[in-house]
């Protein structure tokens, strides 16, 4: 059974920082791309940042220069360092990873972690 477990969300004032973590666990052979998405109330889920197994990162324009995605392949873990947070960053943040196992090759999602930025 494969799961992605997120941690690190919470409440922070505007201008503050938070670090999200997401670990993939279970039975699989490899982890390919990993990323973070977010969904604010009444809005569609959107990509925040993603990163390849080789470390190439991609960011949404709205977070460039403020957020940094990284990963530790040995721990099957992806991180999202969020600095200079704004109230518009308030959303549920979801971890995503493409995993390959004995009988599957597909996207998996975490349960989501709430990030709330107060003004």
Residue frames as qw, qx, qy, qz and C-alpha x, y, z in Angstrom:
[[0.000, 0.889, 0.458, 0.000, 0.00, 0.00, 0.00],
 [0.449, 0.229, 0.023, 0.864, 1.39, 3.36, -1.03],
 [0.157, -0.898, -0.407, 0.059, 0.73, 6.63, 0.68],
 [0.346, 0.467, -0.108, 0.806, 1.99, 10.20, 0.72],
 [0.462, -0.704, -0.468, 0.268, 2.08, 11.80, 4.14],
 [0.233, 0.681, 0.001, 0.694, 2.31, 15.56, 4.41],
 [0.514, -0.640, -0.392, 0.415, 3.27, 17.72, 7.36],
 [0.425, -0.090, 0.002, 0.901, 4.17, 21.30, 8.15],
 [0.054, -0.634, -0.428, -0.642, 1.05, 23.30, 7.45],
 [0.340, -0.496, -0.555, 0.575, -0.38, 25.82, 9.86],
 [0.027, 0.951, 0.300, 0.071, -1.25, 29.43, 10.56],
 [0.576, -0.157, 0.026, 0.802, 1.29, 32.17, 9.93],
 [0.085, 0.837, 0.170, -0.512, 1.24, 35.94, 9.58],
 [0.621, 0.771, 0.060, 0.131, 1.88, 37.62, 6.26],
 [0.170, 0.850, -0.470, 0.166, 5.60, 37.80, 5.59],
 [0.631, -0.473, 0.596, -0.153, 6.27, 34.66, 7.56],
 [0.362, 0.420, -0.796, -0.243, 7.58, 31.26, 6.51],
 [0.857, -0.126, 0.390, -0.313, 6.49, 27.64, 6.58],
 [0.142, 0.432, -0.850, -0.267, 8.09, 24.43, 5.40],
 [0.890, 0.063, 0.098, -0.442, 6.00, 21.57, 4.08],
 [0.112, -0.395, 0.903, 0.125, 7.25, 17.99, 3.91],
 [0.870, 0.169, 0.009, -0.462, 5.84, 14.97, 2.12],
 [0.209, -0.412, 0.884, 0.074, 7.15, 11.42, 2.36],
 [0.786, 0.171, -0.385, -0.453, 6.17, 8.61, 0.06],
 [0.319, -0.351, 0.848, -0.236, 5.98, 5.25, 1.79],
 [0.868, 0.193, 0.279, -0.363, 4.93, 1.73, 0.92],
 [0.711, -0.068, 0.626, 0.313, 5.88, -0.75, -1.73],
 [0.560, 0.820, 0.049, -0.107, 7.23, 0.80, -4.90],
 [0.841, 0.122, 0.106, 0.517, 10.38, 0.71, -7.02],
 [0.403, 0.048, 0.062, 0.912, 10.95, 4.34, -7.80],
 [0.047, 0.813, 0.392, -0.428, 9.67, 7.87, -7.44],
 [0.467, 0.434, 0.342, 0.690, 9.70, 10.06, -10.50],
 [0.020, 0.494, 0.036, 0.869, 8.36, 13.60, -10.46],
 [0.306, -0.531, -0.669, 0.420, 7.14, 15.07, -7.20],
 [0.061, 0.409, 0.171, 0.894, 5.27, 18.28, -6.65],
 [0.008, -0.392, -0.622, 0.678, 2.99, 20.50, -4.65],
 [0.090, -0.498, -0.553, -0.662, -0.44, 21.72, -5.64],
 [0.022, 0.208, 0.558, -0.803, -2.87, 23.94, -3.77],
 [0.138, -0.534, -0.689, -0.470, -6.56, 24.57, -3.74],
 [0.067, 0.016, 0.353, -0.933, -8.16, 27.66, -2.25],
 [0.314, 0.457, 0.733, -0.394, -11.87, 27.78, -1.41],
 [0.488, 0.740, 0.271, -0.376, -13.95, 28.17, -4.55],
 [0.270, 0.755, -0.491, -0.339, -10.95, 27.74, -6.84],
 [0.944, 0.246, -0.215, -0.039, -9.49, 24.94, -8.88],
 [0.794, -0.452, 0.240, 0.329, -6.45, 23.02, -7.76],
 [0.458, 0.863, -0.207, 0.050, -3.31, 24.57, -9.22],
 [0.852, 0.097, -0.212, 0.468, 0.33, 23.61, -9.52],
 [0.342, -0.924, 0.106, 0.132, 2.62, 25.40, -7.09],
 [0.066, 0.738, -0.659, -0.134, 5.92, 23.71, -7.93],
 [0.994, 0.013, 0.090, -0.054, 7.26, 20.41, -9.12],
 [0.129, -0.743, 0.646, 0.121, 10.65, 18.76, -9.34],
 [0.841, 0.304, -0.421, -0.152, 12.08, 15.91, -11.36],
 [0.928, -0.331, -0.025, 0.169, 14.08, 13.05, -9.90],
 [0.697, 0.268, -0.046, 0.663, 17.15, 14.84, -11.25],
 [0.348, -0.491, -0.306, 0.738, 16.34, 18.01, -9.37],
 [0.071, 0.222, 0.355, 0.905, 14.96, 20.24, -12.12],
 [0.031, 0.502, 0.655, -0.564, 12.30, 22.49, -10.60],
 [0.006, -0.431, -0.504, -0.748, 9.37, 24.36, -12.04],
 [0.061, -0.355, -0.570, 0.738, 7.33, 27.06, -10.30],
 [0.125, 0.813, 0.554, 0.130, 4.06, 28.86, -10.74],
 [0.289, 0.567, 0.008, 0.772, 4.66, 32.52, -11.53],
 [0.436, -0.778, -0.125, -0.435, 2.83, 33.54, -8.37],
 [0.799, -0.592, 0.063, 0.087, 5.41, 31.86, -6.10],
 [0.761, 0.391, -0.113, 0.505, 8.65, 32.36, -8.00],
 [0.225, 0.571, -0.319, 0.722, 11.30, 33.93, -5.81],
 [0.503, -0.503, 0.308, -0.632, 9.38, 33.12, -2.62],
 [0.924, -0.164, 0.263, -0.225, 8.98, 29.32, -2.60],
 [0.193, 0.576, -0.783, -0.132, 11.65, 26.66, -3.05],
 [0.966, -0.037, 0.018, -0.255, 10.96, 23.01, -3.79],
 [0.109, 0.590, -0.798, 0.045, 13.56, 20.36, -3.00],
 [0.947, -0.104, -0.135, -0.272, 13.72, 16.61, -2.48],
 [0.274, -0.542, 0.791, -0.071, 15.73, 13.92, -0.80],
 [0.716, 0.215, -0.534, -0.395, 15.59, 10.91, -3.06],
 [0.326, 0.166, -0.888, 0.278, 17.03, 8.58, -0.43],
 [0.151, 0.172, 0.708, -0.668, 14.09, 9.45, 1.83],
 [0.033, 0.471, 0.781, 0.409, 11.45, 9.63, -0.93],
 [0.160, -0.733, -0.459, 0.477, 10.63, 13.04, 0.46],
 [0.278, 0.549, 0.271, 0.740, 9.80, 16.36, -1.13],
 [0.271, -0.526, -0.406, 0.696, 9.84, 19.72, 0.64],
 [0.176, 0.747, 0.335, 0.546, 8.36, 23.12, -0.03],
 [0.369, -0.349, -0.305, 0.806, 10.00, 26.06, 1.71],
 [0.070, 0.790, 0.469, 0.389, 7.58, 28.99, 1.64],
 [0.370, -0.291, -0.230, 0.852, 8.90, 32.43, 2.47],
 [0.104, 0.122, -0.085, -0.983, 7.33, 35.90, 2.32],
 [0.051, 0.416, 0.905, 0.076, 3.91, 34.33, 2.59],
 [0.219, -0.079, -0.131, -0.964, 0.89, 36.34, 1.49],
 [0.550, 0.143, 0.541, -0.620, -2.79, 35.98, 2.41],
 [0.735, 0.419, -0.211, -0.489, -3.45, 34.80, -1.15],
 [0.312, 0.360, -0.879, 0.008, -1.23, 31.78, -0.46],
 [0.508, -0.087, 0.649, -0.559, -3.94, 30.50, 1.90],
 [0.746, 0.213, -0.440, -0.453, -5.08, 27.09, 0.62],
 [0.893, -0.238, 0.379, -0.050, -4.97, 23.38, 1.21],
 [0.208, 0.693, -0.649, -0.234, -1.63, 22.16, -0.12],
 [0.967, 0.048, 0.201, -0.148, -1.43, 18.70, -1.68],
 [0.267, -0.544, 0.733, 0.308, 1.64, 16.62, -2.35],
 [0.868, 0.421, 0.007, -0.263, 1.81, 14.68, -5.61],
 [0.259, -0.554, 0.753, 0.243, 4.21, 12.00, -6.77],
 [0.815, 0.349, -0.323, -0.333, 4.49, 9.64, -9.72],
 [0.503, -0.457, 0.723, -0.125, 5.39, 6.24, -8.37],
 [0.683, 0.316, -0.586, -0.299, 6.34, 3.02, -10.12],
 [0.593, -0.344, 0.660, -0.308, 5.71, -0.33, -8.49],
 [0.326, -0.092, 0.923, 0.184, 5.40, -3.96, -9.44],
 [0.237, 0.487, 0.821, 0.183, 1.92, -3.52, -10.88],
 [0.100, 0.918, 0.373, -0.090, 1.44, 0.20, -11.29],
 [0.411, 0.012, 0.097, 0.906, 2.87, 3.44, -12.61],
 [0.093, -0.759, -0.522, -0.377, 0.69, 6.33, -11.58],
 [0.017, -0.531, 0.211, -0.821, 0.14, 9.56, -9.72],
 [0.489, -0.484, -0.678, 0.257, -0.52, 9.51, -6.00],
 [0.099, -0.703, -0.021, -0.704, -1.81, 12.32, -3.79],
 [0.206, -0.014, -0.703, 0.680, -1.41, 13.22, -0.16],
 [0.137, -0.636, -0.749, 0.129, -4.35, 14.03, 2.08],
 [0.076, 0.779, 0.178, 0.596, -3.65, 17.76, 2.05],
 [0.477, -0.386, -0.427, 0.664, -2.39, 20.17, 4.68],
 [0.027, 0.929, 0.351, 0.114, -3.94, 23.54, 5.45],
 [0.459, -0.029, -0.076, 0.885, -1.85, 26.68, 5.12],
 [0.062, -0.895, -0.433, -0.083, -3.45, 29.87, 6.40],
 [0.443, 0.100, -0.076, 0.888, -1.77, 33.26, 6.06],
 [0.127, -0.834, -0.490, 0.219, -3.27, 36.08, 8.07],
 [0.351, 0.679, 0.099, 0.637, -2.94, 39.71, 7.07]]
